[in-house]
Amino acid sequence: MSVAGPHWGLLSLGGGLLLRLWNIDYPDWKFSDEQNVIDRALLLGAHGPNPGWFIYPSLFFYVLFPFDAALYLAGRVAGVFSSSADFAAFYFAHPLVLHLVGRSVALILGMGCLAVCYRIGRDFWGHGVGLAAAALLAVSPTYVFAARLAKPDILMALLVLLACWAILRYLDAGRPALLVAAGLAIGLAASAKYPAALAGIFLLVAPWVRQRDRRTVVLVIVAVAAAGAGFLVGTPFAALDWRLFWADFVRIAGAMERTHYGMELRLGYAYYVLEVLPYAFGWPAAVLALAAWTRWLVWGGARERLLAGFSGALYGWMGYSRIAGDLYILPVYPILALAAADLVVAATAGLRVGRPGLSRWVVGALAVVCLLPPLPASVQD
């Protein structure tokens, strides 16, 4: 690692934080989904821990509620309101305050995504890969948007990234506890948004890649059980209020076969490749990322193929749906960013050894080409 390495990392994180903080209090930034999530988290205080609604699983409501409760207690101490009725009146009079609480939680989770993405790149492909991937994610308008919105998508993405790190560490070290930790993270991720359950592919494949003996079956069962436990920790009333949970789950699963107004002409597979990824990364980085993903899947080792396989499976599943949106494949973007960064580092390896001066210019030019195109959309957002 060069002496300048940590400074560039801090610059990426600082720039990412600035983009996410900028104008976060814009009142018209309220979406119906965000309002719904904020309301349901607040209602836990009045109606108890059962949200009574499972179109979204419950984990993000439980994460958000303590922050709302802290605001309520601080308001009681400060004399802003003296009862829950006063708090409700305050919310109706100043709804942006509660929106900012939720958006602040999302912002913290979004910065966590940048940090974990950097850590994955650094630990398994080197500091340069981690730095480049985190920088690309920092300026991505899709990730900026997700980290400024009080919705569970960014929590899902962070937990999936943590599962990815644990899985890759398991492949290196072979410690069963890492696979169990990955299972727990995947279960919690699915308890934030249901599609994250597809990350269970890691639990089924990784043990067979790492070891093939009689213990493997037991290890897979334990890891899958940990994922189930993680889901129930985050959404306990999936078991305690089974009928309502199942009715809502079937309802949301059936939405994949329906469409919404304004989405009638979207074909998920083409929409994600031709519109979503170029918007998230800019065309140069999007093309680079797709080429890098192919390289990982075809010529990569176990860790590269595992990450590429999961991201391909999530794209394939969500592309099948008649409802397509930028946030539905949120865990795919960091994997593509890591693959793109790995390709750049591998392609410039010879230059770094033979002509280090030229290498810095080439890498700098690539950074400009890849990081500048998505930046205006992030600033505009």
C-alpha positions in Angstrom: 0.0 0.0 0.0 1.3 3.4 -0.9 1.6 6.2 1.6 -1.2 8.0 -0.2 -3.5 5.0 -0.1 -5.3 5.8 3.2 -5.8 9.4 2.1 -7.5 8.3 -1.1 -9.7 6.0 0.9 -10.8 8.8 3.2 -11.4 11.0 0.2 -13.7 8.4 -1.3 -15.6 7.9 1.9 -15.7 11.7 2.6 -17.0 12.4 -0.9 -19.6 9.7 -0.6 -20.8 11.1 2.7 -21.0 14.6 1.3 -23.1 13.4 -1.7 -25.5 11.6 0.7 -25.8 14.5 3.1 -26.3 17.1 0.5 -29.9 18.4 0.5 -31.1 15.3 2.5 -33.8 17.5 4.1 -35.5 18.3 0.8 -39.2 18.1 1.8 -40.4 17.0 -1.6 -38.1 14.0 -1.3 -40.9 12.1 0.5 -42.0 8.9 -1.3 -45.1 6.9 -0.5 -43.0 3.9 0.3 -40.8 5.9 2.6 -43.9 7.3 4.3 -45.3 3.9 4.7 -42.1 2.5 6.3 -41.9 5.5 8.7 -45.5 5.2 9.8 -45.3 1.4 10.4 -42.1 1.8 12.5 -43.9 4.4 14.6 -47.0 2.3 15.0 -44.9 -0.4 16.8 -45.0 2.0 19.8 -48.8 2.1 19.8 -49.7 -1.4 18.6 -46.8 -3.6 19.9 -44.1 -5.5 18.1 -46.3 -7.2 15.5 -46.4 -4.9 12.5 -49.4 -6.7 11.2 -48.1 -6.2 7.6 -45.6 -8.3 5.8 -45.4 -6.9 2.3 -42.0 -5.9 3.6 -40.4 -8.1 6.3 -40.0 -6.4 9.6 -36.3 -6.0 10.4 -36.0 -2.4 9.1 -39.0 -1.4 11.2 -37.3 -2.8 14.3 -34.0 -1.0 13.4 -35.8 2.3 12.9 -38.1 2.2 16.0 -35.4 2.8 18.7 -34.3 5.9 16.9 -37.9 7.2 16.8 -38.3 6.2 20.5 -35.1 8.1 21.3 -36.5 11.2 19.6 -39.7 10.8 21.6 -37.8 10.5 24.9 -35.6 13.5 24.0 -38.7 15.5 23.2 -40.2 14.6 26.5 -37.1 15.6 28.4 -36.9 18.9 26.5 -40.6 19.6 27.0 -41.4 19.6 23.3 -44.3 17.2 24.0 -45.7 15.6 27.1 -47.5 12.5 25.8 -47.7 10.1 22.8 -50.6 12.2 21.5 -48.4 15.3 21.5 -45.8 13.3 19.7 -48.3 12.2 17.0 -49.5 15.8 16.6 -45.8 16.9 16.3 -45.3 14.3 13.6 -48.3 15.5 11.6 -47.2 19.1 12.0 -43.5 18.4 11.2 -43.3 15.2 9.2 -39.9 16.0 7.8 -38.3 15.4 11.2 -39.2 11.8 11.3 -38.2 11.4 7.7 -34.8 12.8 8.6 -34.5 10.2 11.3 -35.2 7.4 8.9 -32.9 8.9 6.2 -30.1 9.3 8.7 -30.4 5.6 9.6 -30.3 4.8 5.9 -27.3 7.1 5.4 -25.3 5.2 8.2 -26.2 1.9 6.5 -25.1 3.3 3.1 -21.8 4.4 4.4 -21.4 0.9 5.9 -21.9 -0.5 2.4 -18.9 1.6 1.1 -16.7 0.5 4.0 -17.6 -3.2 3.7 -17.2 -3.0 -0.1 -13.7 -1.5 0.4 -12.9 -4.2 3.0 -13.9 -7.0 0.7 -11.8 -5.7 -2.2 -8.8 -5.0 0.1 -8.9 -8.4 1.8 -9.2 -10.6 -1.3 -7.9 -8.6 -4.2 -5.8 -5.8 -2.8 -6.0 -2.2 -1.6 -6.4 -0.9 -5.1 -9.4 -3.0 -5.9 -11.1 -2.1 -2.6 -10.4 1.6 -3.1 -11.6 1.7 -6.7 -14.8 -0.3 -6.0 -15.7 1.8 -3.0 -15.1 5.0 -5.1 -17.4 3.8 -7.9 -20.1 2.9 -5.3 -19.6 6.3 -3.6 -20.5 8.3 -6.7 -23.2 5.9 -8.0 -26.5 7.9 -8.1 -28.4 4.6 -7.3 -26.4 4.0 -4.1 -26.6 7.7 -3.2 -30.4 7.5 -3.6 -30.7 4.3 -1.6 -28.7 5.7 1.2 -31.0 8.8 1.5 -34.3 7.0 1.6 -35.9 5.5 4.7 -36.5 2.1 3.1 -35.1 -1.3 3.9 -33.2 -1.8 0.6 -29.9 -0.4 1.9 -30.0 -2.5 5.0 -30.5 -5.6 2.8 -27.5 -4.6 0.7 -25.2 -4.1 3.7 -26.2 -7.4 5.2 -25.6 -9.2 1.9 -22.2 -7.6 1.6 -21.3 -8.7 5.2 -22.4 -12.2 4.1 -20.2 -12.0 1.1 -17.2 -11.1 3.2 -17.9 -14.0 5.6 -18.3 -16.4 2.7 -15.0 -15.4 1.1 -13.2 -15.6 4.5 -14.7 -19.1 4.9 -13.3 -20.1 1.5 -9.8 -19.0 2.6 -9.9 -20.2 6.2 -12.4 -23.1 6.2 -13.7 -22.1 9.7 -17.3 -23.3 10.0 -18.2 -20.4 12.2 -17.7 -18.0 9.3 -20.2 -20.0 7.2 -22.7 -19.9 10.1 -22.2 -16.2 10.4 -22.8 -15.8 6.7 -26.0 -17.8 7.1 -27.1 -15.5 9.9 -26.4 -12.4 7.8 -28.3 -13.8 4.8 -31.3 -14.6 7.0 -31.3 -11.0 8.4 -30.9 -9.6 4.9 -33.9 -11.6 3.8 -35.7 -10.2 6.8 -35.0 -6.7 5.4 -36.1 -7.5 1.8 -37.2 -11.0 0.7 -35.1 -11.2 -2.5 -31.9 -11.4 -0.4 -32.9 -15.0 0.3 -31.2 -15.9 -3.0 -27.9 -15.3 -1.3 -28.6 -18.7 0.2 -26.8 -20.0 -2.9 -23.6 -19.2 -1.0 -24.5 -21.6 1.8 -25.3 -24.4 -0.6 -22.3 -24.0 -2.8 -19.4 -22.7 -0.7 -19.0 -25.8 1.6 -18.7 -28.1 -1.4 -16.1 -25.8 -2.9 -14.1 -25.7 0.3 -14.4 -29.3 1.4 -16.1 -32.5 0.1 -16.6 -35.0 2.9 -19.3 -36.3 5.2 -19.2 -33.2 7.3 -20.2 -31.0 4.4 -23.9 -32.0 4.5 -24.1 -31.2 8.2 -22.4 -27.9 7.7 -24.8 -26.9 4.9 -27.8 -27.8 7.2 -26.4 -25.8 10.1 -25.7 -22.8 7.9 -29.2 -22.9 6.3 -30.7 -23.2 9.8 -28.7 -20.1 10.8 -30.2 -18.3 7.9 -33.7 -19.4 9.0 -32.9 -18.2 12.5 -31.7 -14.9 11.2 -34.9 -14.4 9.3 -37.0 -15.1 12.3 -34.9 -12.8 14.5 -35.7 -10.0 12.1 -39.3 -11.0 11.4 -40.5 -13.1 14.4 -44.1 -12.8 13.6 -43.6 -14.7 10.4 -44.0 -17.6 12.8 -46.1 -16.0 15.5 -48.7 -14.6 13.0 -48.2 -17.2 10.3 -51.5 -16.9 8.4 -51.2 -13.1 7.9 -47.5 -13.4 7.0 -48.2 -16.1 4.4 -51.1 -14.2 2.9 -48.9 -11.1 2.5 -46.0 -13.0 1.2 -48.1 -14.7 -1.4 -49.5 -11.4 -2.4 -46.1 -9.8 -2.9 -44.7 -12.8 -4.7 -47.7 -12.6 -7.0 -46.7 -9.0 -7.8 -43.9 -10.4 -10.0 -46.5 -11.5 -12.5 -48.2 -8.1 -12.5 -47.1 -4.6 -13.5 -47.6 -1.1 -12.3 -48.7 2.0 -14.2 -45.7 3.4 -16.1 -43.9 0.0 -16.1 -46.0 -1.7 -18.8 -43.3 -1.7 -21.5 -40.4 -2.7 -19.2 -38.7 -6.0 -19.8 -36.6 -6.6 -16.7 -33.6 -8.3 -18.3 -33.0 -5.6 -20.9 -34.1 -2.7 -18.5 -31.4 -3.6 -15.9 -28.6 -4.0 -18.5 -29.5 -1.1 -20.8 -30.9 1.5 -18.4 -30.3 0.7 -14.8 -26.6 -0.2 -14.9 -25.6 2.7 -17.2 -27.5 5.1 -14.8 -25.9 3.6 -11.7 -22.3 3.6 -13.1 -22.3 5.6 -16.3 -21.8 3.8 -19.6 -18.0 3.4 -19.5 -18.0 1.8 -16.0 -21.1 -0.2 -16.8 -19.5 -1.8 -19.9 -16.3 -2.4 -18.0 -18.3 -4.0 -15.1 -20.2 -6.4 -17.4 -16.9 -7.4 -19.1 -15.4 -7.9 -15.7 -18.4 -9.9 -14.5 -18.0 -12.2 -17.5 -14.3 -12.6 -16.8 -15.0 -13.6 -13.2 -17.7 -16.1 -14.1 -15.7 -17.8 -16.9 -12.1 -17.5 -15.9 -12.3 -16.6 -12.2 -11.4 -18.7 -9.2 -13.9 -20.0 -6.6 -14.4 -16.7 -4.9 -14.9 -14.8 -8.2 -17.3 -17.4 -9.6 -19.3 -17.5 -6.4 -19.9 -13.8 -6.3 -20.6 -13.6 -10.1 -22.9 -16.6 -9.8 -25.0 -15.0 -7.0 -25.2 -11.6 -8.8 -26.2 -13.4 -12.0 -28.9 -15.4 -10.2 -30.3 -12.3 -8.6 -30.4 -10.5 -11.9 -32.0 -13.5 -13.5 -34.7 -13.7 -10.9 -35.5 -10.0 -10.7 -35.3 -9.7 -14.5 -38.1 -12.2 -14.8 -40.4 -10.0 -12.7 -42.7 -7.6 -14.6 -41.9 -5.0 -12.0 -38.4 -3.7 -12.4 -36.7 -1.0 -10.4 -33.2 0.3 -9.6 -33.2 -0.8 -6.0 -34.4 -4.4 -6.7 -30.9 -5.5 -7.6 -29.1 -3.4 -5.1 -26.7 -6.2 -3.9 -25.5 -6.6 -7.5 -23.8 -3.2 -7.8 -21.0 -3.7 -5.3 -20.1 -7.1 -6.9 -19.9 -5.5 -10.3 -17.8 -2.6 -8.9 -15.4 -5.1 -7.3 -15.2 -7.1 -10.6 -14.5 -3.9 -12.6 -11.9 -2.8 -10.2 -10.2 -6.2 -10.2 -10.1 -6.1 -14.1 -8.5 -2.6 -14.1 -5.9 -3.6 -11.5 -5.1 -6.8 -13.4 -4.9 -5.0 -16.8 -2.5 -2.4 -15.5 -0.3 -4.8 -13.5 2.4 -4.9 -16.2 2.6 -1.1 -16.4 2.9 -0.8 -12.6 6.0 -3.0 -12.7 7.6 -1.8 -16.0 6.5 1.8 -16.3 5.2 3.1 -13.0 5.0 6.7 -14.1 2.9 5.8 -17.1 0.8 3.5 -14.9 -0.3 6.4 -12.7 -1.4 8.4 -15.7 -3.4 5.4 -17.1 -5.1 4.6 -13.8 -5.9 8.3 -13.3 -7.4 8.5 -16.8 -9.5 5.4 -16.2 -10.7 6.9 -12.9 -11.8 10.0 -14.6 -13.6 8.1 -17.4 -15.3 5.8 -14.9 -16.1 8.1 -12.0 -17.1 11.3 -13.7 -20.1 10.1 -15.8 -22.3 9.1 -12.8 -21.3 12.1 -10.7 -23.6 14.7 -12.3 -26.7 12.4 -11.7 -25.7 12.0 -8.0 -25.3 15.7 -7.6 -28.5 16.4 -9.3 -30.3 13.9 -7.2 
